[in-house]
Structures are given as structure tokens and as C-alpha cells.
């Protein structure tokens, strides 16, 4: 009986640990040569895929995109290739004990769950929208790169001209999230209200897309755009004339 009780206890502990979740806003403070530098990671999850944006409030840098986020067996790893940042930590209770590494220089960084600050962004569209949105993904056949995105479609009968929004330089997500702003979300909203089908997507190796951003070339990104155009050609809502 005692043996069964021990087994049951271990099982419950295992379930409890595996059930721990990492989504939310995690804040901590770096000590850089005596200077205090607050850092906030906003971790979200879609299906089984994690993604993160980063804030450095002191530097007025909000919504910085990262390249990869993983959370396995209570170990969190966040990579922001374009910024040269790598964070690795272990969830223990209500804290993440870890190390923030930038440019090869490690700094201890303990993170605590915090409320996500509410940003005043009146230009960002809020649902309900006067158009339809659809979460999609298309495949870049060369290399089998999967590129998820959001398709915005006017909510009326007929076929419509289509536009692919292309994010700028750097590891940008579909909204081109940077400094707490989402310019491509705003542009997509405006164009869809004007009668266009609009596709925006996560660049390869960024957000929910597969592939590797650091080794991608300008030609690779150009062919990703071509794959987006080919995807639009098979959509029945798109005017192909």
C-alpha cells in the first residue's frame, strides 16, 4: 500500500510540473556595470508553438521581435538572433532563474510574472472588424519552408484585387511588431476596408514560420514573397485579371 502511495505521489508531482505554463509577461532587471536595465519578455502560445516579444523600457524599445522560443521540462529558451540575444532559464515556483546573454557576455537575470502594460495605440484596429480574417499558411516548396500568416478579406460578394505586405529588414513578424507598434496590422486594416484582399505573414525563421532567418539571403526572402503571390492566385476571393 505504501509503495502504491509513493507511486501515486510521484505521478501527481509529474503531472503538476508538466502542467506548468510559461505564457504571460515576465520582467526582470539586468545589472550592467552598475546600471539597472529592466527587461520584459511577453511569451505567447499558438497551438504548440511559443513566440516572444521583448521590451527594454529604459531604452524606449518595445515589442522587439525574437527568433525562437522553447519551453521544455521547465526550461525556457529565447533567441533574438538579430539582437545577438540568448536567454536561458529554469522555472522554479513563481520565478525563472536564468542568464541573459548578449554579444557573448552573460548577465544573471531572474524573471517574475507581471501584468502586461497597456499601451495606448489608438491607431491599431480593434475587433469586431467590418471584414473577414483568416489564419493561413503557405509552403515555400524549395526547402519546404512553412510561412503562416493572416489573410484579410472584404466582407462582401465578389472578387477583389490582392496585396502582399512585405515586412522590412530584420526578423519581423506579420505585423512588423517593433517598439510596441504594429504598422503592417494598421496598413492591412486600412487596405481591406478599401476593398483589397491583404496577406501578411511571418518572415522565415520568425514568429510561427519555419526555416532559419540568420542564414537566409535576399533571394530567399524574394522567393518567399513569390510563394505568397502564388498562394493568393488559388484563393477564390482574389481577382486574377
Secondary structure, 3 states (H helix, E strand, C coil): CHHHHHHHHHHHHHHHHHCCCCCEEEEEEEEECCEEEEEEEEEEEECCEEEEEEEEHHHCEEEEECCEEEEECCEEEEEEHHHCEEEEEEEECCEEEEEEEECCEEEEEEEEEECCCCCCCCCCCCCCCCEEEEEEEEEECCCCEEEEEEEEEECCCCCECEEEECCCCCCCCCCCEECCEEHHHHHHHHHHHCCCEEEEECCCCCCCCCCCCCCCCHHHHHHHHHHHHHHHHCCCCECCC
